Amino acid sequence: MKERLYQTGVLLLLLHFFLRLILWNSVMMLKGT
């Protein structure tokens, strides 16, 4: 159970980082134009 929770935490962290990266790129593109 603990291992599963850890895996879920890592996945959420990666997802959060990925979403922030996409958001940052979108903001930069909007500022660029």
N, C-alpha and C positions, 0 to 999 in steps of 0.2 A: 504493500500500500504506500509506504513511504517513497519507494523508488518511482512509483507512478506519479505521485504528487510532484516530485522533483522534475520529472520529464515534462509535466504540464507547465510547471513554472518556467522552465527553459524555453518551451515553445511560446509561451505568452511573452516572454522577454524579447525573443527574436521577432515575434509579430509586431510588438510595440516599436522596436527599433526600425523595422522595415516600414511601418506606417509613417513614422516620423521622418524617415528618409524621403519617402514619396511626397509628404507634405512640404518638406523643405525645398525639394526640387520644384514643386508646383509654385511655391512662393517666389523662388528665384526666377522662374520663367516669366511669371507675371510682372515682376519688377524689371526684368530685362526688356520687355516690350514697351 
